[in-house]
Amino acid sequence: AQSVSQHNHHVILSEAASLELGCNYSYGGTVNLFWYVQYPGQHLQLLLKYFSGDPLVKGIKGFEAEFIKSKFSFNLRKPSVQWSDTAEYFCAVNAPNDYKLSFGAGTTVTVRA
Amino acid sequence: GAVVSQHPSRVICKSGTSVKIECRSLDFQATTMFWYRQFPKQSLMLMATSNEGSKATYEQGVEKDKFLINHASLTLSTLTVTSAHPEDSSFYICSATALGLAGADTQYFGPGTRLTVL
């Protein structure tokens, strides 16, 4: 079974600051990696995903993530955040063809105007 | 595309009653649906996996007789919380995935159902 750890519980930033959220997973085999976002009062939305290929993945809303296999990491980044990026961010992992997702505990991001 | 809906969005019930939550895939056929539970400020915990036409697979610690799951069609799965108690109060979220859909390993989430048991 996979486990996922997100290093930051709560991150507070000012608008235009850069954001990086850490995600590490433990699993010995090939994995699919996901970042989901949950805006206040809304459902989980997929930000980006990595299955294979280029380890630098670009998602929606200016987010990107880099898969570093040697570090078992899949950190999420955004160069310049906006107030509307205030949300809960979840990293998730599954094995190929095993639809069951393992989620990290989530990171609350608060962007101050 | 890949929209998942849940109904109701919010339900309040008395202790001892049963509550049914519906999860529908609106624009695709969901071969597999998942039910999660989310406590405040915590991550999603998988409760069970259901495949169309077969019995659900429950995660360890989840009572299958308490949380009845039915996946009768490729677009509908239901979760029934039987004899609900206050400790069952939570946010229940479903997700769906499908073979043939681009990115079949990706789950699409519903908006969730807030259950409050008095």
Interface residues (C-beta under 8 A of the other chain):
Chain A: N32 F34 Y36 Q42 H43 L44 Q45 L46 K49 F51 F90 N94 P96 N97 Y99 K100 L101 F103 G104 A105 G106 T108
Chain B: T32 F34 K41 Q42 S43 L44 L46 T49 I93 S95 T97 G103 D105 T106 Q107 Y108 F109 G110 P111 G112
